Amino acid sequence: MIYEIYHETKFDYVALVTFSHNLARLKPKDSNTQKLLEYSLKIEPTPYETNEFLDYFENTNNFMLIREAHKSLKVIATSKVERIKEEIDKELDLLKDIKTSVKDLKQRLSSYHPDDVLAKYFLFETDSIPMPSAEIKKYVLESFDENRNIIEATNEFMARIFNDFKFVSGFSDITTPIEVIFKEKKGVCQDFAQFAISALRSIGIPTRYVSGYIQTLPAQGKEKLFGADASHAWFSIYIPDFGWADFDPTNNKIPNEEYIILGYGRDYLDISPLKGVVQSSGNSSLGVKVDVKILAD
């Protein structure tokens, strides 16, 4: 399946910005299951300096330095991505055959194996995903009996989040604590992913944050509006001798060829679409438009 993705981020500033530098992380991954066919980045005003590099998590970062005085910043990323169904189906078939139990996984990670070293980095807390309360740990342990198959347990945990939590846009932002999301049982995809990550890390399962896109369809009889899609988030757990397995608690679904992967990290902040520093005063407003279109399947 081939997708065309348009992602526009615009900041409007109350006061004049005399200097800014930003990082954009809007270039989709290239892998055995996904091929990046085209990518371009348009920045207004024109940057004084730009640079592209890979970070620790192998996400592409586009650095931009703007010295021209401005009252708005617009960054538009356009991509064309092919999701390779045959390779995705192979991985999903292998996932069905995994016999690893929760106990097996923990025992493997308790000793040194070269292939597991980098995955252990995803066991630790971060500022936005701290180790959770005893109540959250109790909640996740309801699915993770030590003798249970790791895929079966994670599937059940994903389904419980889907059934117990309500998708409510506008309730939270990236600073809303995990404990608040759990208490109120509502949020958006980023919240559900970060809640799951916090819970799973607390019981010794390496878990990472995945950022990307999934096409949204309009209501029956309605025309799809350009820019009405959104970025999406889900989580991956590490399974020795297999790799990373993805789960989407927002939709209670194991991601397939309908999901486009942008990047990975310990949390949202590691793969936030745009972040930076400006020299100015006063507030700013943020507008985002995302459009995901199927070109061929």
DRENSESE-54745 format. One record per residue (C-alpha): x negated, y, z negated. Coordinates in Angstrom, 3 decimals. Last residue first. Layout:
N
+----------+----------+----------+
!        u !        v !        w !
+----------+----------+----------+
!        X !        Y !        Z !
...
+----------+----------+----------+
This chain:
297
+----------+----------+----------+
!        u !        v !        w !
+----------+----------+----------+
!    2.992 !   -0.799 !    2.792 !
!    2.392 !    2.581 !    4.389 !
!    2.468 !    6.316 !    3.581 !
!    3.983 !    6.085 !    0.096 !
!    4.187 !    9.527 !   -1.516 !
!    3.125 !   10.670 !   -4.961 !
!    3.709 !   14.332 !   -5.806 !
!    2.472 !   16.128 !   -8.908 !
!    3.052 !   19.755 !   -9.862 !
!    1.671 !   21.247 !  -13.068 !
!    2.171 !   24.696 !  -14.591 !
!    0.301 !   26.088 !  -17.588 !
!    0.783 !   29.421 !  -19.312 !
!   -1.941 !   31.524 !  -20.904 !
!   -2.281 !   33.564 !  -24.066 !
!   -4.274 !   36.646 !  -24.959 !
!   -7.959 !   37.430 !  -24.611 !
!  -10.577 !   36.453 !  -22.042 !
!  -13.737 !   34.440 !  -21.488 !
!  -12.497 !   31.018 !  -20.436 !
!  -13.569 !   27.506 !  -21.440 !
!  -12.651 !   24.231 !  -19.822 !
!  -10.305 !   21.315 !  -19.320 !
!   -8.512 !   19.804 !  -16.353 !
!   -7.032 !   16.358 !  -15.675 !
!   -7.685 !   14.953 !  -19.189 !
!   -9.770 !   11.763 !  -18.867 !
!  -11.799 !   11.646 !  -22.083 !
!   -9.212 !   13.834 !  -23.862 !
!   -6.476 !   11.252 !  -23.300 !
!   -8.299 !    8.580 !  -25.304 !
!  -11.292 !    6.224 !  -25.268 !
!  -11.531 !    6.607 !  -21.515 !
!  -10.419 !    5.382 !  -18.133 !
!   -9.737 !    6.943 !  -14.729 !
!   -7.358 !    7.799 !  -11.904 !
!   -5.736 !    4.439 !  -11.277 !
!   -2.767 !    4.277 !   -8.902 !
!    0.086 !    2.011 !  -10.042 !
!    2.609 !    0.514 !   -7.584 !
!    0.147 !   -2.293 !   -6.730 !
!    0.678 !   -3.819 !  -10.195 !
!    0.747 !   -2.580 !  -13.776 !
!    2.076 !   -5.107 !  -16.346 !
!    5.481 !   -3.713 !  -17.246 !
!    7.473 !   -2.564 !  -20.252 !
!    8.067 !    0.805 !  -18.506 !
!    6.610 !    3.169 !  -21.104 !
!    4.615 !    0.297 !  -22.657 !
!    2.427 !   -0.133 !  -19.542 !
!   -0.113 !   -2.947 !  -19.976 !
!   -3.475 !   -3.420 !  -18.222 !
!   -5.967 !   -6.275 !  -18.680 !
!   -9.691 !   -5.512 !  -18.838 !
!  -12.342 !   -8.144 !  -18.332 !
!  -11.940 !  -11.891 !  -17.888 !
!  -14.839 !  -13.656 !  -19.647 !
!  -13.954 !  -11.852 !  -22.909 !
!  -10.551 !  -10.101 !  -22.898 !
!  -10.542 !   -6.318 !  -23.270 !
!   -7.202 !   -4.561 !  -23.675 !
!   -5.926 !   -1.895 !  -21.306 !
!   -3.517 !    0.991 !  -21.941 !
!   -0.986 !    3.153 !  -20.061 !
!   -0.738 !    6.706 !  -18.769 !
!    1.113 !    8.533 !  -15.990 !
!    0.749 !   11.738 !  -14.015 !
!    4.043 !   13.191 !  -12.912 !
!    6.387 !   13.199 !   -9.932 !
!    8.673 !   16.168 !   -9.159 !
!    6.125 !   17.975 !   -6.979 !
!    8.216 !   17.707 !   -3.818 !
!   11.846 !   17.010 !   -4.675 !
!   13.262 !   13.571 !   -3.882 !
!   16.700 !   13.794 !   -2.315 !
!   19.627 !   12.464 !   -4.336 !
!   22.058 !    9.721 !   -3.312 !
!   20.760 !    7.312 !   -5.930 !
!   18.628 !    9.125 !   -8.483 !
!   15.159 !   10.049 !   -7.273 !
!   12.253 !    7.570 !   -7.368 !
!    9.100 !    8.037 !   -9.406 !
!    5.753 !    6.992 !   -7.944 !
!    3.175 !    5.863 !  -10.444 !
!    0.040 !    7.798 !  -11.238 !
!   -3.139 !    7.475 !  -13.221 !
!   -4.752 !    7.595 !  -16.640 !
!   -5.848 !    4.526 !  -18.587 !
!   -6.705 !    4.631 !  -22.303 !
!   -8.860 !    1.825 !  -23.681 !
!   -8.401 !   -1.030 !  -26.126 !
!  -10.939 !   -3.270 !  -27.860 !
!   -8.920 !   -5.557 !  -30.198 !
!  -10.019 !   -5.581 !  -33.852 !
!   -6.724 !   -5.182 !  -35.734 !
!   -6.966 !   -1.398 !  -36.062 !
!   -7.995 !   -1.154 !  -32.412 !
!   -4.586 !   -2.536 !  -31.444 !
!   -2.619 !    0.023 !  -33.471 !
!   -4.615 !    3.041 !  -32.290 !
!   -4.455 !    1.918 !  -28.661 !
!   -0.702 !    1.291 !  -28.840 !
!   -0.099 !    4.768 !  -30.283 !
!   -2.344 !    6.304 !  -27.627 !
!   -0.444 !    4.595 !  -24.809 !
!    2.960 !    5.479 !  -26.274 !
!    1.925 !    9.106 !  -26.761 !
!    0.546 !    9.469 !  -23.226 !
!    3.747 !    7.924 !  -21.829 !
!    6.046 !   10.362 !  -23.612 !
!    7.361 !   10.733 !  -27.163 !
!    9.784 !    9.073 !  -29.537 !
!    9.880 !    6.719 !  -32.528 !
!   10.047 !    9.619 !  -35.019 !
!    7.766 !    7.907 !  -37.562 !
!    5.521 !    6.280 !  -34.968 !
!    5.078 !    9.451 !  -32.904 !
!    4.434 !   11.416 !  -36.107 !
!    1.786 !    8.889 !  -37.232 !
!    0.047 !    9.143 !  -33.844 !
!   -0.474 !   12.853 !  -34.441 !
!    0.856 !   15.450 !  -31.952 !
!   -2.143 !   17.346 !  -30.509 !
!   -1.643 !   16.175 !  -26.914 !
!    1.916 !   17.490 !  -26.922 !
!    5.169 !   16.172 !  -28.334 !
!    8.964 !   16.496 !  -28.153 !
!    8.960 !   18.075 !  -24.690 !
!    9.912 !   14.931 !  -22.781 !
!   11.655 !   12.290 !  -24.868 !
!   11.069 !    8.622 !  -23.981 !
!   12.565 !    6.653 !  -26.888 !
!   10.631 !    4.120 !  -28.943 !
!   11.837 !    0.775 !  -30.304 !
!   12.600 !   -1.031 !  -27.019 !
!    9.533 !   -0.004 !  -24.993 !
!    7.278 !   -0.225 !  -28.046 !
!    8.649 !   -3.719 !  -28.727 !
!    8.090 !   -4.736 !  -25.101 !
!    4.399 !   -3.737 !  -25.255 !
!    3.960 !   -5.719 !  -28.495 !
!    5.565 !   -8.769 !  -26.870 !
!    3.285 !   -8.544 !  -23.853 !
!    0.292 !   -8.064 !  -26.137 !
!    1.112 !  -11.232 !  -28.090 !
!    1.677 !  -13.338 !  -24.960 !
!   -1.564 !  -12.067 !  -23.438 !
!   -3.572 !  -12.776 !  -26.612 !
!   -2.172 !  -16.297 !  -27.027 !
!   -1.115 !  -16.730 !  -30.664 !
!   -3.220 !  -18.440 !  -33.303 !
!   -4.112 !  -15.228 !  -35.151 !
!   -0.521 !  -13.951 !  -35.261 !
!   -0.414 !  -10.694 !  -33.338 !
!    3.191 !   -9.658 !  -32.764 !
!    4.233 !   -8.677 !  -36.302 !
!    0.632 !   -7.531 !  -36.748 !
!    1.401 !   -4.406 !  -34.708 !
!    4.009 !   -3.118 !  -37.174 !
!    1.897 !   -3.970 !  -40.258 !
!   -0.984 !   -1.963 !  -38.785 !
!    1.414 !    0.926 !  -38.189 !
!    2.616 !    0.813 !  -41.796 !
!   -0.943 !    0.517 !  -43.165 !
!   -1.713 !    3.850 !  -41.522 !
!   -3.633 !    4.224 !  -38.289 !
!   -7.322 !    4.512 !  -37.376 !
!   -7.669 !    7.788 !  -35.554 !
!   -6.713 !    8.352 !  -31.906 !
!   -7.025 !   12.111 !  -31.255 !
!  -10.306 !   12.592 !  -33.118 !
!  -11.567 !    9.183 !  -32.057 !
!  -11.409 !    5.745 !  -33.693 !
!  -13.686 !    2.872 !  -32.780 !
!  -12.954 !   -0.439 !  -31.076 !
!  -13.392 !    0.914 !  -27.533 !
!  -17.199 !    1.007 !  -27.834 !
!  -16.967 !   -2.748 !  -28.329 !
!  -16.176 !   -3.091 !  -24.624 !
!  -19.671 !   -1.890 !  -23.710 !
!  -21.331 !   -4.757 !  -25.587 !
!  -19.038 !   -7.590 !  -24.478 !
!  -21.020 !   -8.889 !  -21.472 !
!  -24.236 !   -9.041 !  -23.521 !
!  -22.688 !  -11.360 !  -26.118 !
!  -23.510 !  -10.735 !  -29.776 !
!  -21.227 !  -12.112 !  -32.489 !
!  -17.973 !  -10.934 !  -34.095 !
!  -16.511 !  -10.218 !  -30.645 !
!  -16.186 !  -13.930 !  -29.848 !
!  -14.553 !  -14.660 !  -33.199 !
!  -12.061 !  -11.835 !  -32.712 !
!  -11.085 !  -13.027 !  -29.239 !
!  -10.691 !  -16.657 !  -30.315 !
!   -8.492 !  -15.606 !  -33.266 !
!   -6.153 !  -13.627 !  -31.003 !
!   -5.964 !  -16.686 !  -28.765 !
!   -7.614 !  -17.054 !  -25.363 !
!   -5.723 !  -19.346 !  -22.966 !
!   -5.773 !  -17.038 !  -19.915 !
!   -3.991 !  -18.640 !  -16.953 !
!   -1.386 !  -15.910 !  -16.430 !
!   -4.127 !  -13.272 !  -16.284 !
!   -5.820 !  -15.145 !  -13.459 !
!   -2.625 !  -14.803 !  -11.408 !
!   -2.485 !  -11.056 !  -12.159 !
!   -6.099 !  -10.659 !  -11.032 !
!   -5.444 !  -12.483 !   -7.772 !
!   -2.262 !  -10.423 !   -7.200 !
!   -4.283 !   -7.205 !   -7.560 !
!   -6.836 !   -8.447 !   -5.021 !
!   -4.138 !   -9.311 !   -2.460 !
!   -2.224 !   -6.085 !   -3.158 !
!   -5.073 !   -3.728 !   -2.323 !
!   -3.913 !   -0.265 !   -3.429 !
!   -5.016 !    2.208 !   -0.774 !
!   -5.511 !    5.810 !   -1.881 !
!   -5.217 !    9.150 !   -0.108 !
!   -6.021 !   12.102 !   -2.301 !
!   -5.196 !   15.781 !   -2.669 !
!   -6.438 !   17.791 !   -5.644 !
!   -5.235 !   21.367 !   -6.112 !
!   -6.762 !   23.613 !   -8.774 !
!   -5.207 !   27.042 !   -9.358 !
!   -6.591 !   29.611 !  -11.772 !
!   -4.735 !   32.824 !  -12.497 !
!   -5.563 !   36.301 !  -13.796 !
!   -9.010 !   36.528 !  -12.192 !
!  -12.430 !   38.186 !  -12.474 !
!  -14.941 !   36.370 !  -10.260 !
!  -17.568 !   34.421 !  -12.189 !
!  -16.006 !   30.991 !  -11.770 !
!  -18.024 !   27.869 !  -12.577 !
!  -16.549 !   24.564 !  -11.443 !
!  -17.521 !   21.035 !  -12.512 !
!  -15.844 !   18.114 !  -10.759 !
!  -15.941 !   14.991 !  -12.917 !
!  -15.661 !   11.489 !  -11.450 !
!  -14.951 !    8.832 !  -14.065 !
!  -17.712 !    6.311 !  -14.662 !
!  -16.922 !    6.093 !  -18.404 !
!  -20.182 !    7.848 !  -19.328 !
!  -19.495 !   10.610 !  -16.794 !
!  -19.968 !   10.582 !  -13.029 !
!  -20.946 !   13.833 !  -11.302 !
!  -19.655 !   16.510 !   -8.933 !
!  -20.972 !   20.093 !   -8.995 !
!  -19.521 !   23.480 !   -8.209 !
!  -20.882 !   27.040 !   -8.438 !
!  -19.541 !   30.557 !   -7.898 !
!  -16.051 !   29.112 !   -7.637 !
!  -13.481 !   30.392 !   -5.111 !
!  -10.438 !   31.754 !   -6.914 !
!   -8.624 !   29.442 !   -6.347 !
!   -9.949 !   25.877 !   -6.181 !
!   -9.185 !   23.245 !   -3.532 !
!  -10.328 !   19.678 !   -4.136 !
!  -10.356 !   17.006 !   -1.453 !
!  -10.180 !   13.221 !   -1.449 !
!   -9.669 !   10.610 !    1.256 !
!   -9.664 !    6.811 !    1.549 !
!  -10.208 !    5.822 !   -2.086 !
!   -9.888 !    2.047 !   -2.194 !
!   -8.179 !    0.232 !   -5.057 !
!   -8.251 !   -3.393 !   -6.213 !
!  -11.989 !   -4.026 !   -5.699 !
!  -12.749 !   -0.547 !   -7.022 !
!  -12.776 !    3.179 !   -6.141 !
!  -11.131 !    5.309 !   -8.809 !
!   -9.007 !    8.381 !   -8.164 !
!  -10.532 !   11.907 !   -8.176 !
!   -8.626 !   14.270 !  -10.486 !
!  -10.976 !   14.802 !  -13.401 !
!  -11.495 !   18.575 !  -13.224 !
!  -14.067 !   20.203 !  -15.509 !
!  -13.949 !   23.930 !  -16.111 !
!  -16.077 !   27.045 !  -16.419 !
!  -14.670 !   30.511 !  -16.840 !
!  -15.686 !   34.170 !  -16.658 !
!  -13.931 !   37.548 !  -16.496 !
!  -10.420 !   36.363 !  -17.248 !
!   -7.971 !   39.280 !  -17.110 !
!   -5.219 !   39.199 !  -19.689 !
!   -1.887 !   37.356 !  -19.744 !
!   -3.373 !   34.346 !  -17.949 !
!   -1.629 !   32.039 !  -15.481 !
!   -3.068 !   28.532 !  -15.294 !
!   -2.184 !   26.291 !  -12.361 !
!   -2.655 !   22.551 !  -11.908 !
!   -1.683 !   20.913 !   -8.619 !
!   -1.836 !   17.173 !   -7.983 !
!   -0.916 !   15.856 !   -4.517 !
!   -1.217 !   12.120 !   -3.952 !
!   -0.855 !   10.190 !   -0.683 !
!   -0.372 !    6.479 !   -1.162 !
!   -1.304 !    3.450 !    0.922 !
!    0.000 !    0.000 !    0.000 !
+----------+----------+----------+
